[in-house]
Amino acid sequence: MPSLSSADHRASPPVVSIPRDYNLAHDLIERNLGSGRAAKIAYIDDTGRYTYGQLAERVNRAANALCALGLQMEERVLLCHLDTIDWPAVFLGAIKAGIVPIAVNTLLTTADYEFMLRDSRARALVVSEALYPSFAPLIGKLPFLKQIIVSGNDAKGHLHLQAHMAKAGASFAAAATTCDDTAFWLYSSGSTGTPKGTLHVHASAIYTAELYARPVLGIRENDLVFSAAKLFFAYGLGNALSFPLSVGATTLLMAERPSPQAVFKRLKEHKPSIFCGVPTLYAALLASPELPKRDEVALRVCASAGEALPAEIGSRWTRHFGSEILDGIGSTEMLHIFMSNRPGEVRYGTTGKPVPGYAIRLIDESGKEAAIGEIGELQISGPSSAACYWNNREKTQSTFVGPWTRAGDKYSVDGDGYFTYAGRSDDMLKVSGIYVSPFEVEAALLTHPSVLEAAVVGREDEEKLIKPKAYVVTKPGIQGTAELAAELQAHVKGKLAPYKYPRWVEFIPELPKTATGKIQRFKLRAA
């Protein structure tokens, strides 16, 4: 049976020891059973509460159930499931058996799923009943897909997940995997092109837990963690699975989409101590008339990723709730946050400093490291980097350059070592020969009391020169008028260098976004 990992957190960075023979699922379960937590609550979902002992049994039953279908080590199973107890059970069960789960976004189209199933050659599909209609047209069309397992009340004529697991054995010996074997896949968001299958090894998730979750986020055994970011998202997978399981904490799952009402209900009823969201959600929560009072929640610390957190949003949240938001940056390729603000050292408007165990460099247009205050391309070196993109050698070679991973983001760093986001590399504007960060202009717009959200892109003026254009979503009850547009332009001029102000302001009802909350600026550029 593969050995467990260990870490020495007295060192900086922490020294993480992962043996060659290693199985991620076995580690995350056995470290809790071995520490006497079998009776402790591991998960709370919309229908029940489950102890670590019950989770261990569900993982074993899922492993046996998948193997009973004829799935072999290294074969793949696509997991498109709502956030309930059966998500971690199937995900970890597959990994324990050496089968490779592919966790996918639950909000995609039939065409997206067809691409992923064909690209991955998944042999099996585990899908929630509510999500099955998006897959129904594909049944029988895909030569590699041999088994369909439906989770819920109605199996739609296929295998029923819960019944199949109930008949399976409650014990399972972990597969003889190594720390460098592929454990799971995540598909990149594909916001600007075809999604890329990103392969992560068994060691990756525990590195993120030991290097970020414990020393930076400060997760503890007595925490109750609530991640509005879903488990299929690399950010949510750490928040709601590898992080809490690594320390024996309790996780609150929510199947429905994270509307302000749904989030507030859980913050007030369950009183989680750690909350993980994305910037657009934090903005929506603060704008809601149902915003709870500080004494109605029990937040100790919050995390943000997915996009850079505007300083105004972070400051307002802390003023209202008293808890800090630790804004950080991660990626599907690096699995989780590799740069973050620290508790008690938060500087809103920045992404903080590198997480211990990760190295950061900024590369200028000449290929040299950018100077202090200069904008450069963000590159990361760290132990949780993906092994490769599946079946995409060109993208693999351009993204993973030796020990460095190219993030596709532009950043600058100040003399204190704090990094500030400038924008995606393909979103940057050059105005009058000088780089302008769309995010900087957006952040300035968000400090105006009428603005809920904003996105800035480049547009050619009558002389074919690029200038900033702002798309603005106003707060409820506020009309977008020519007068307000002029007021917003003057507002930005008062906060930034004059050449950075948006030459045009267009009011729209909502910004186009990916399912994980990232603004799709390429759609605005094409408008």
N, C-alpha and C positions, 0 to 999 in steps of 0.2 A: 504494500500500500504506500503511495507517495507520501513523503514527509511533509510537515508543515513548514511554512516560512517563519522567520523571526526577524525582529528589528530592534536596534538599539537607538532609542530616541534621545539619549543624552548627547550623542554626537550631532554635529551640524555640518553637512546634512546628515540625517539619520542613516545609519548603516543597515541596509536591508539585505538579509541573507535568504536567498531562494535556492533550494537544492535542485540539482539536475533533474531528479525524478520528482515531478510536482504536478498536482492536479488542482486547479483553482477552486472548483466546487468542493472538493474534499477538504481543502484548507478552510474555506469560509464556514463550512458546517462544523467540522471537527474542532476547530479552535473554540467554538462556543460550547459544544457538548463537553469537551475536555475541561472547560472552566466552570462547569456546574450550572450552565444556563438553560438546561433542557426545559425547565418549567417557566422560563422568562418569555414574555411576549416578544416575538420577532416582527410580526406584521399585523397591522390592522387594515382591513379593506372595507368596502361598503357593506359587506354582509357578515363579517366575523372577525375574530381575533385568533391568532395562531402562535403557538409557542415555538421555541427553537427545536424542541423535540418533534413537534408536528411538522415543522418545515423540513426537518431532516427526513422524516418518513415520506413526505410528499415528493421530495427530490428523488429519493430512492425508487418510489413507485413510478415517477415519470421516466427515470432512466430505464427501468425494466420494461415499461410500456413501449418506449421507442425501440428498444432492442427486439421486443416481441414482433415488431413490424418488419424485422429483417434489416434494419439500419445497422451499418457497420461503422467502426471507427473511421473518422475523417470524412464520412459522408455528411451531407448538409441537410438541415431542416429549416425552412422559413417560418419564423414566428411573427405573426401579426395578431396581436392580442391586446385587449384593454388592460389597464393596470389593476389587476386583482392578484390574489395569492397564487393563482395558477401561472402567472407570468414568471416569477422567480423559480417556481417549482420546475417548469418545463425547461427554462433557460439553464438552470444549474444541473438539472437531471441530464440534459443532453451533454453538457460539458463533463459531468462525472463519468459518463459512458464513453467519452472520447469522440462523440458525435458533435458536429459543429453547428450551433444555432446561428441563424442570421436574423437579427432583430430589426424589423422594418417599421417605418412610420405608418401609423394607423389612419392617416388622413390623405392617402394618395389615391390615384385613379387606377382603373383596371389596366390601362396601358402601362403605367409605372410598375405595377405588380407583375405584369407579363414580362417586362424587360428584366426585372430582378430574378424571376424564376428561371427564365431562359439563360440569363448571364451566369447565374450561380449553379445551375443544373441541380437545384435542390431536389432531393428524392422524396421529401415529405413536406407537408404544409400543416401547421397548427394555427387555427384562426378562430377568433371569437365569432359567435353566432351573429352578432350585430354587424360584423365586418364582412361576413361571407358573401353578400350580394356583389361586392366588388371583384370577387374571385370566381363567382359562378360561371361567367362566360368563358373562363379559361379551362374549365374542367374537361379533360379529354384532348386538349389541344397541345399539351406540352409533353414531349416524349420522355423526359427524365422524371417528371412528377408522378410518383407511383401511389402515394398514400395521402389522403386528406383526413384530418382530424379536426372536428368542430367542437369548440368549447361553449357550453351554455345549456339551455333547455332543449333545443331542437337541433339535432345533428345533421339535418338536411339530407338524410339518406347516407351519410358517411359515418365513420367511426366517431363515437362520442367520447370526448377526452376524459371527462370525469368518471364515466363508467369503465373505460379502458384502464385508467389508473387504479380504480378501486379493485380491479381483478388482479393487478400486478403485485409482485412481491414487495414487502416493506423493507428488505435489506438489499444492498447492492455494493459490491466491491469496486472501488474506483478503478477506472482504466489506467493502464500503465503509460501515462502521458509524461512528457518532459516539459520543463519550463519554457522551451522554445517551440513546442507544438502549437499549431493554430487552435485557439480556444473558441473564438466566435468572430463573426463578421458584423460590421455596421456599414450601411450604405451612406455615402456622403449625401448631403441634402439635394445636390443636383440643381441648385437655384440658378445656375448659369450654364447648364449643360447636362449631359448624361450622368446619372449617379455612378459613383465608383465604389465597388466593393472593397472595403478597407479591412484587412486581416490583422487581428490582434492575437498575441500569444498568451499562454496561461499566466505568465509572470506580469503582464502589463497592468491588470486591474489592481493587484496588490501593491505594486509600486505607487500608483496614484493614491491609494488609501494611506500608505505609510509615509509618503512624502508630502502630500497636500492635506488630506482629511484630518490627520491627527495633529501635526505641528502647526498648520496654518488655520484651517477651519476650527480646529480645537474640538472635534467630535469626541464625545465621552459615552461610556456605557449607559449612563442614566438619561441620555438625550432621547427625545422623540423627534424624529426627522420627518418633515413634510416637503416633498419636492413637487412643485407644480409642473416642472419639466418632466415629461413622461420617460418611462424606462427605455423606450426605443432610442431615445436621444442619448448620445455619449455622456452628456452632462447629467441627465437624469439617471442613467445607469449607475454612475458613481454615487450620486446623492442617495438613491433609494435602494441600492443593492450592495455594492462592494464596500462603501464607506460604513454604513451601520453594521453590516455583518462582520466587518473587520474588528469592531470593538464590542459587539454585543448590544448595540443600541436597538431601539424600536423604530419601525418605519410605518408611516401612515400613507396608504395608497388611495388614489381617487380615480375611478374609471372615467368619469365625465370630463369634458373639456374645462380648463381652468378659468371660468368666468369669475369676476369679482365676487358674486354672490356665493359661488361654490367654494372659493378659497376662504372667504370670511367665515362661512359656516364651520369649516374645519378648524380654522385658527381659534375660534371662540369655543367650540364644543370640545375639541381634543387638546387644545393648548400646547401645540408643538413648541419645542425650544429652539429648533433650527428650521428655517424656511428657506427654500431655494427657488428662485424665480428668474425671469428674464426681464430686461429693461422695459419692454412694452407692457408687460404685466404689472410691474411696479407702478408705472405711470397710470394705468387703468385703475389700479387699486386706490391710489391717492386721489384720483378724480371722482371716485364713486361717492354718491351721497350716503352709502351704507358703511363707510369707513369706520371700523370699530375704534373705541377709545383705547388708550394705552393700557388701562387696567382690565380690559376684556381679553387680552391675549397674554402670552407668557414667552415672548420671543427673546432669546438670549443673543443670537447672532443670525444674520441672513447672508445668503450668497447670491451673486448675480453673474451670469455669463451669457454667451450667445451673441451679444453685441455689447459695445461699450456703454456703460451706465452714465447718462448725463449727470453732471454735478448737481444740478437743481433737484433732480429726482432723489438722489441719495441724501442730500441735505434735508429735504422736506420729510423724508421717511424717518430719519433719525430724530428730527425735531418732534415728530408726532409720536413715534413709538419708543424712542429712547435706545433702540438697538441699531447697530451699525450694519450696513450692507457691505460685504467684502466683495468689491467688484474685481473680477478676474477674467482672464482669457484662456480658453482651451480650444480644442478642435477634435473632430472625428479622428484625424491622423495621430494626435497625441493622446487621445482617449479622454483626458480631462484637463483641468486647469493647471497650467504650467507657470503662470505669472499672476500675482494677486496682491491686493491690499491685505494688511494684517490687522487683527483686533487691536484697538488703541492707537494705531498708526495710520488710519485711513486718511487718504487725501482724495476727496471726491473730485472727479474730473481726470484722474489718472487710473491706470490699471495696476498700480503698485510696483512690486519688485519680483524678480524670479523666485519661484518656489524652490526650496532647498533640494539639491539634486538635479536641477535643470540649469542649463547655460543658455543665455540669450545673446544674440548679436544682431546689429542693424547694419545692413549693407547699402552703401550709396550707389548712385548710377554708374560710377566708375569701377565698382566691384570691391571697393575698400570699406572698412568699417566707418560708419558715419560718426562725425564729431558730436560732442555734447550739444544738444539743442537742434541738431539737424535731423531731417526726416530720412529714414532708411527702411529697407525691406526687412521685416522681422523673420529671423531664423532661430530655431530651437534645437537644442541637443538634450536628450533625456531618455531614461530607460523605458518609458511607456510608448515610444514611437511605434507606429504600425510596422508590420513586416514588409508590406507592399500593397499595391492595388491589384485586385484580382484581374488577370487577363488583360492588363493594360501597362505594358512595359514602358511606353513612352512617357506616360504620366508618372509612373513610379520613378523613373530616372530623373525627371525634372523636379519632382517634389522632395524625394529622399536623396540628399546629396551627401554621401558618406554618413557621418554621424549627425548631420544637420537636416532638419525638416523645414522646408519653406512654407510659411504660413499663408502667404498671399495678402498680408496686412502691412500697412505702413505705420511706423511708430517713430517717436523721438524720445530721448531720455535726458533728464536734467542732471544737474550736478549732485543731487542727493540720491541718484539712482532710481528715481521714479519714472516709469514709462508712461507716455501719453499717446493714446490712439489717434491716428490721423485719418484712417479710412482704409478700405480695401484697395489693393494695388490698382485694380482696374476702375476704381471709383474716384481716384485722385484727380484734382483739377489743376491745370496750370493756367493761372491768370496773370497777364502781364509778365510772363516768364517766371513766375514764382509759384511754387506748389501751394495750393489751398486745400485744407482738409475739410471735406464735406461735414464730418462729424463736429468740427469746431463751430461751423456756422449753424448747424442744427442745435448744438448745445446753447448757443447764444439765443436762438429763437425760442427755445424752451424756457428761458428765464422770463419771457413775457407772459403775463397772467392769462392771456386769451388763448394760448397755444397748448394743445394736448400732445400732438406729435408733429414732427417735421422731418422731411427728407430733402437733401440738396443734391442736385446733379448738375452736370455741365450742359450748356446750350450755346449754340453759336449766335452771336448778334449779327446785325446787318453787315458788318465788316468781316464776317466769318471768323471772329475771335471767340474763344471760349469764355463764358461768364457764368457765375452761379445762378441757378434757378431753384427756388424753394417751393416744395409742395407742403401745404400746411393743413392739418386737421385741427379745427378749433374745439375748445371745450364745449360741453353741452349748453345750449341756449345762446351761444355767441355766433353771430352771422359773419361770414367772410365778405368783407366789402372792400372797395377801392381805398377807402379811408384807413381801414385796418391794415391793408397791404402796405401803404405808405408809412404807417406807424411802425410796422415790423421792420421795414427797411431802415428807418431812422434808429430803431432800437439796436439793430445789429451794428450799425455804424458807430454807435456810442460805446460798444463793447469790444469791437475788433478793428483791425486796420481797415481803412475805408474801402480798399479794393476788394475786400472779402464779402461785402454785403451782397445779398441776392438782387440781381437786376430785375427779376420777375418773381412774383409771388402768386401762386395758384392755390385756391382752396379746394380741397377734395374731401369726400365723406370718410374715406379710410385709405391707409397706405397698403400697397400690395406687399404681402409677407409670405415667407415660407411657413410650414406648419410648426416650426420651432421658434417663430417670432422674429426672424431676421428680415429686415426690409429688403425687398427686391428692387434695388435702384435701377437695375438694367431694364425693368419694365417701364420705369418712369422716363428713362433716357429715350426709350423707343416711342413714347407717347407723342 
